């Protein structure tokens, strides 16, 4: 999308933000991350490469001890962005999932999520075991009557004000609408849901459609509030290929995301669509782009040919990721990490189209020196403003 296609009000707001930030900094060459985000996703050279990362709890604590501050994002210079979202009314009763767990002996420490899924501690950091409330469903009526949050009763009124406030501070704004396929299989059970997709697709369609309607409602509110980025996604691939046929994916999953994205773009054309799927999704990238995808995450180098992906679609997509958490970060040296960051910037980011991040949350085995090397090189080698 060319900047000339953006509404004039958006141009004025970005101009005020840029000029206001420059006055604070005392230099007209200092671009805010709101402007950097625009430039990046418009495939113009930004003032700096945007980057971010996250850590499992144990590593998070060790990073804080290592750098001497709890402000990890500020210390390493992470992207200046905020998330906004609706608020569930405090007087709204929680959904009742008790009948799905009557008589069940759940493992110690198990909690029931807001979606009714039993979350079983695995004993290993961010990994969980799932016990699905609909795993023993006997008929479609049980799928139709399963409690799912009705977001139409939630409060969206504050979101526009929060977006404006973040823009004044030079930050770009994201809103998350969650998942569809992943939420559905967690409610139904992975094996059960995959079998539904083949043997009784009406069951899968029912659950996906109910989740889609809530995601669409949240997405409309986000677009109306003027967010810069819409977060969504589903893990639909393994290391080698899609987990089901492309035709099944198109019919059941992608068709619904396409409707969400089209609605968002019609309400607020400047909103960028960010989509996450781990694994080798090479076969569906053209479909995602045709449906309105702007930013692809996490572009795992262990699963995808990033050079070929960039050659074919780099003028249309922004990569968010590209730093391997199965390779570079845990097993590389600090020099290897630095070289990888420079390579990624040189190949994919000097003319926009790149946000750098590890391709997943950083695990305990990642050396602190590699974390320093990653983010320090992003800052030093990825800064283009004088």
C-alpha positions as CSV (number, residue, x, y, z in Angstrom):
1,X,0.0,0.0,0.0
2,X,1.3,3.4,-1.0
3,X,1.1,6.2,1.6
4,X,-1.0,8.2,-0.8
5,X,-3.8,5.6,-0.3
6,X,-4.0,6.4,3.5
7,X,-6.7,8.7,4.8
8,X,-5.7,12.3,5.1
9,X,-6.5,12.2,8.9
10,X,-3.9,9.4,9.3
11,X,-1.3,11.4,7.4
12,X,-1.9,14.4,9.7
13,X,-1.7,12.3,12.9
14,X,1.6,10.6,11.8
15,X,3.0,14.0,10.8
16,X,2.2,15.5,14.2
17,X,3.6,12.5,16.0
18,X,6.8,12.6,14.0
19,X,7.3,16.4,14.5
20,X,6.3,16.3,18.2
21,X,8.8,13.5,18.9
22,X,11.5,15.3,17.0
23,X,11.0,18.4,19.1
24,X,11.4,16.4,22.3
25,X,14.5,14.7,21.0
26,X,16.0,17.8,19.5
27,X,16.6,16.4,16.1
28,X,14.4,16.2,13.0
29,X,16.1,13.0,11.9
30,X,14.8,10.9,14.8
31,X,11.8,8.9,13.6
32,X,9.3,7.4,16.1
33,X,8.6,3.7,16.0
34,X,5.1,4.6,14.7
35,X,6.8,6.1,11.7
36,X,9.3,3.2,11.6
37,X,6.5,0.7,11.5
38,X,4.8,2.6,8.7
39,X,8.0,2.7,6.7
40,X,8.8,-0.9,7.4
41,X,5.4,-2.2,6.2
42,X,5.4,0.2,3.2
43,X,8.8,-1.2,2.2
44,X,10.8,2.0,2.7
45,X,14.0,2.1,4.7
46,X,13.0,2.8,8.3
47,X,15.0,4.9,10.8
48,X,15.8,1.6,12.5
49,X,14.9,-2.0,12.2
50,X,12.2,-2.8,14.7
51,X,12.8,-5.9,16.9
52,X,11.4,-7.7,20.0
53,X,11.7,-10.9,21.9
54,X,10.2,-12.9,24.9
55,X,11.5,-15.4,27.4
56,X,10.3,-18.3,29.5
57,X,10.0,-17.4,33.1
58,X,13.3,-18.8,34.3
59,X,15.3,-17.1,31.6
60,X,13.3,-13.9,32.1
61,X,14.5,-13.8,35.7
62,X,18.1,-14.5,34.7
63,X,18.1,-11.7,32.1
64,X,16.8,-9.2,34.7
65,X,19.7,-10.2,37.0
66,X,22.1,-10.0,34.1
67,X,21.2,-6.5,32.9
68,X,20.3,-5.1,36.3
69,X,16.9,-3.8,35.5
70,X,13.3,-5.2,35.1
71,X,12.9,-3.0,32.0
72,X,14.2,-5.5,29.5
73,X,12.5,-3.8,26.6
74,X,14.0,-0.5,27.4
75,X,17.4,-1.9,28.1
76,X,17.6,-3.7,24.7
77,X,15.7,-1.1,22.7
78,X,12.6,-3.2,21.8
79,X,10.0,-1.8,19.5
80,X,7.8,0.9,21.0
81,X,4.3,-0.5,20.7
82,X,1.3,-1.2,22.8
83,X,-1.6,-3.6,22.7
84,X,-5.2,-2.6,23.2
85,X,-8.3,-4.7,23.6
86,X,-11.9,-4.9,24.9
87,X,-12.6,-5.2,28.6
88,X,-14.9,-7.9,30.0
89,X,-17.4,-6.3,32.4
90,X,-16.5,-7.0,36.0
91,X,-20.1,-7.8,36.9
92,X,-20.4,-10.4,34.1
93,X,-20.5,-13.9,35.5
94,X,-17.8,-16.3,34.4
95,X,-18.7,-19.0,32.0
96,X,-19.8,-22.2,33.8
97,X,-17.8,-25.3,32.6
98,X,-18.5,-27.3,35.7
99,X,-20.6,-30.0,34.1
100,X,-17.7,-30.9,31.8
101,X,-15.5,-31.8,34.7
102,X,-17.9,-33.4,37.1
103,X,-16.5,-36.7,38.5
104,X,-13.1,-36.1,36.7
105,X,-9.9,-36.6,38.6
106,X,-7.6,-34.0,37.1
107,X,-3.9,-34.0,37.7
108,X,-2.6,-31.8,40.6
109,X,-2.2,-28.1,39.7
110,X,-4.7,-28.3,36.8
111,X,-6.6,-25.1,36.1
112,X,-9.6,-24.5,33.8
113,X,-8.9,-21.8,31.2
114,X,-11.4,-19.1,30.2
115,X,-12.3,-21.4,27.2
116,X,-13.1,-24.3,29.5
117,X,-9.9,-26.3,28.7
118,X,-8.1,-28.1,31.5
119,X,-4.6,-26.8,31.6
120,X,-2.2,-29.5,33.1
121,X,1.2,-28.4,34.2
122,X,3.9,-30.2,32.3
123,X,6.7,-29.3,34.7
124,X,8.7,-27.8,31.8
125,X,8.4,-24.0,31.5
126,X,5.7,-22.8,29.1
127,X,4.5,-26.2,27.9
128,X,1.1,-27.4,29.0
129,X,-1.0,-30.6,28.7
130,X,-4.5,-30.1,27.4
131,X,-7.6,-32.0,28.4
132,X,-10.5,-31.0,26.1
133,X,-14.0,-30.5,27.5
134,X,-15.6,-31.7,24.3
135,X,-13.4,-34.7,23.7
136,X,-16.3,-37.1,24.5
137,X,-19.0,-35.1,22.6
138,X,-21.7,-37.4,21.2
139,X,-23.7,-35.1,18.9
140,X,-23.6,-31.7,17.1
141,X,-25.9,-30.2,19.8
142,X,-23.2,-30.5,22.3
143,X,-20.9,-28.5,20.1
144,X,-23.6,-25.9,19.5
145,X,-24.3,-25.5,23.2
146,X,-20.7,-25.4,24.5
147,X,-20.2,-22.0,26.3
148,X,-18.1,-19.5,24.3
149,X,-17.7,-15.9,25.4
150,X,-20.1,-13.4,23.8
151,X,-17.8,-10.4,23.3
152,X,-20.7,-8.3,22.1
153,X,-21.3,-7.5,25.8
154,X,-17.7,-6.3,26.4
155,X,-16.5,-2.7,26.6
156,X,-14.8,-1.4,23.5
157,X,-15.3,2.3,24.1
158,X,-11.9,3.0,25.5
159,X,-9.9,1.6,22.6
160,X,-9.9,4.6,20.3
161,X,-8.7,6.9,23.0
162,X,-5.9,4.5,23.9
163,X,-4.8,4.3,20.2
164,X,-4.7,8.1,20.0
165,X,-2.6,8.3,23.2
166,X,-0.1,5.8,22.0
167,X,0.2,7.6,18.6
168,X,0.9,10.8,20.4
169,X,3.8,9.0,22.2
170,X,5.1,7.8,18.8
171,X,4.2,4.1,19.4
172,X,2.4,1.8,17.1
173,X,-0.7,-0.1,18.3
174,X,-1.7,-3.7,18.0
175,X,-4.9,-5.6,18.9
176,X,-5.2,-9.4,19.1
177,X,-8.2,-11.3,18.0
178,X,-6.7,-14.7,18.9
179,X,-7.0,-18.0,17.1
180,X,-9.7,-20.1,15.4
181,X,-8.3,-23.6,14.5
182,X,-6.1,-23.7,17.7
183,X,-8.9,-22.7,20.0
184,X,-11.2,-25.2,18.3
185,X,-9.0,-28.2,18.7
186,X,-8.2,-27.3,22.3
187,X,-11.9,-27.3,23.1
188,X,-12.6,-30.5,21.1
189,X,-9.3,-32.4,21.4
190,X,-6.6,-32.5,18.7
191,X,-7.3,-36.0,17.3
192,X,-11.0,-35.6,17.7
193,X,-11.1,-32.2,15.8
194,X,-8.8,-33.5,13.0
195,X,-11.2,-36.5,12.6
196,X,-14.2,-34.1,12.6
197,X,-12.6,-32.2,9.7
198,X,-12.7,-35.4,7.6
199,X,-15.6,-37.5,8.9
200,X,-18.1,-35.0,10.2
201,X,-17.1,-31.5,9.0
202,X,-20.3,-30.0,10.3
203,X,-19.0,-30.4,13.8
204,X,-15.7,-28.6,12.9
205,X,-17.6,-25.9,10.9
206,X,-19.9,-25.2,13.9
207,X,-17.0,-24.7,16.4
208,X,-15.0,-22.6,13.9
209,X,-17.9,-20.5,12.9
210,X,-18.8,-19.7,16.5
211,X,-15.1,-18.7,17.2
212,X,-15.0,-16.7,13.9
213,X,-18.0,-14.6,14.9
214,X,-16.3,-13.5,18.1
215,X,-13.0,-12.8,16.3
216,X,-14.9,-10.8,13.7
217,X,-16.5,-8.7,16.4
218,X,-13.2,-8.0,18.1
219,X,-11.5,-7.2,14.8
220,X,-14.2,-4.7,13.8
221,X,-13.8,-2.9,17.0
222,X,-10.0,-2.8,16.6
223,X,-10.2,-1.5,13.1
224,X,-12.8,1.2,14.2
225,X,-10.3,2.2,16.9
226,X,-7.6,2.7,14.3
227,X,-5.1,0.1,15.3
228,X,-2.0,-0.2,13.2
229,X,-1.7,-4.0,13.5
230,X,-4.1,-6.8,13.9
231,X,-2.6,-9.9,15.5
232,X,-4.0,-13.3,14.6
233,X,-2.9,-16.8,13.6
234,X,-3.1,-20.5,13.9
235,X,-0.3,-23.1,13.9
236,X,-1.4,-25.1,10.8
237,X,1.9,-26.8,9.8
238,X,4.6,-29.0,11.2
239,X,8.3,-28.8,10.3
240,X,7.8,-30.2,6.8
241,X,4.3,-29.4,5.6
242,X,0.7,-28.5,6.4
243,X,-1.1,-30.7,8.9
244,X,-4.0,-31.2,6.6
245,X,-4.8,-30.7,2.9
246,X,-4.7,-27.2,1.4
247,X,-8.3,-27.7,0.3
248,X,-9.4,-28.4,3.9
249,X,-7.4,-25.5,5.2
250,X,-8.9,-23.1,2.6
251,X,-12.5,-24.2,3.3
252,X,-12.5,-24.5,7.1
253,X,-9.9,-22.1,8.3
254,X,-8.6,-19.6,5.7
255,X,-12.0,-18.6,4.4
256,X,-12.9,-17.3,7.8
257,X,-9.6,-15.4,8.3
258,X,-10.0,-13.9,4.8
259,X,-13.4,-12.5,5.8
260,X,-12.0,-11.0,9.0
261,X,-9.1,-9.3,7.2
262,X,-11.4,-8.0,4.4
263,X,-13.7,-6.5,7.0
264,X,-10.8,-4.8,8.8
265,X,-9.3,-3.4,5.6
266,X,-12.6,-1.9,4.6
267,X,-13.1,-0.2,8.0
268,X,-9.5,1.0,8.4
269,X,-7.3,0.4,5.3
270,X,-4.1,1.4,7.1
271,X,-4.3,-1.6,9.6
272,X,-1.7,-4.2,8.9
273,X,-2.6,-7.8,9.2
274,X,-0.1,-9.9,11.2
275,X,-0.4,-13.7,11.0
276,X,1.4,-16.4,12.9
277,X,2.0,-20.0,12.0
278,X,4.9,-22.1,13.0
279,X,6.3,-24.7,10.5
280,X,6.5,-25.0,6.8
281,X,3.6,-22.9,5.4
282,X,5.2,-22.3,2.0
283,X,2.3,-23.7,0.1
284,X,-0.3,-21.3,1.6
285,X,1.7,-18.0,1.5
286,X,0.1,-16.9,-1.8
287,X,-3.4,-17.5,-0.4
288,X,-2.5,-15.5,2.7
289,X,-1.2,-12.6,0.7
290,X,-4.3,-12.7,-1.6
291,X,-6.5,-12.5,1.5
292,X,-4.7,-9.4,2.8
293,X,-1.7,-10.6,4.8
294,X,0.9,-7.9,5.5
295,X,3.2,-9.3,8.2
296,X,4.2,-13.0,8.4
297,X,5.5,-14.5,11.6
298,X,7.8,-16.3,12.6
299,X,9.3,-17.3,9.2
300,X,11.3,-20.2,10.8
301,X,14.6,-20.7,8.9
302,X,14.6,-24.3,10.0
303,X,11.4,-24.9,8.0
304,X,11.3,-22.3,5.2
305,X,13.6,-21.2,2.4
306,X,13.7,-17.6,3.5
307,X,15.7,-16.5,0.5
308,X,13.2,-18.0,-1.9
309,X,10.2,-16.7,0.1
310,X,11.7,-13.2,0.0
311,X,12.5,-13.5,-3.7
312,X,8.9,-14.3,-4.5
313,X,7.0,-12.3,-2.0
314,X,9.4,-9.9,-0.3
315,X,7.9,-6.9,-2.1
316,X,4.5,-7.8,-0.6
317,X,5.3,-9.1,2.8
318,X,7.0,-7.9,6.0
319,X,8.9,-10.7,7.8
320,X,8.6,-10.7,11.6
321,X,11.1,-13.3,13.0
322,X,13.8,-15.0,11.1
323,X,16.2,-15.7,14.0
324,X,16.1,-19.4,14.7
325,X,15.2,-20.7,18.2
326,X,16.0,-24.2,17.2
327,X,19.4,-23.3,15.8
328,X,21.1,-19.9,16.1
329,X,19.9,-18.8,19.6
330,X,20.5,-21.9,21.7
331,X,23.4,-23.5,19.9
332,X,25.2,-20.6,18.1
333,X,28.0,-18.4,19.5
334,X,27.7,-14.7,20.1
335,X,29.6,-14.1,16.9
336,X,27.3,-16.4,15.0
337,X,24.3,-14.6,16.3
338,X,25.8,-11.2,15.3
339,X,26.5,-12.6,11.8
340,X,23.0,-14.0,11.4
341,X,21.4,-10.6,12.4
342,X,23.6,-8.8,9.9
343,X,22.8,-11.3,7.2
344,X,19.0,-11.0,7.8
345,X,19.2,-7.2,7.8
346,X,21.3,-7.1,4.6
347,X,19.1,-9.6,2.8
348,X,15.6,-8.6,3.9
349,X,15.5,-5.3,5.8
350,X,17.5,-2.5,4.3
351,X,14.5,-1.3,2.2
352,X,11.9,-2.1,4.8
353,X,9.9,-5.3,5.1
354,X,11.7,-6.7,8.2
355,X,11.0,-6.9,11.9
356,X,13.5,-9.0,13.8
357,X,12.5,-11.4,16.5
358,X,13.4,-14.9,17.7
359,X,11.0,-17.4,16.0
360,X,9.6,-18.4,19.4
361,X,9.9,-17.6,23.1
362,X,13.5,-18.0,24.1
363,X,14.1,-21.2,26.2
364,X,16.3,-21.8,29.2
365,X,19.3,-23.1,27.2
366,X,19.8,-19.9,25.3
367,X,23.1,-18.3,26.6
368,X,22.8,-14.8,28.0
369,X,25.7,-13.7,25.8
370,X,23.6,-14.7,22.7
371,X,20.7,-12.6,23.9
372,X,23.1,-9.6,24.3
373,X,24.5,-10.3,20.9
374,X,21.1,-10.5,19.2
375,X,19.6,-7.3,20.5
376,X,22.8,-5.2,20.5
377,X,23.5,-6.1,16.9
378,X,19.9,-5.2,16.0
379,X,20.4,-1.8,17.6
380,X,23.9,-1.1,16.2
381,X,23.7,-2.6,12.7
382,X,19.9,-1.9,12.2
383,X,19.9,1.9,12.8
384,X,19.9,4.0,9.7
385,X,18.9,7.4,10.9
386,X,21.9,9.6,11.6
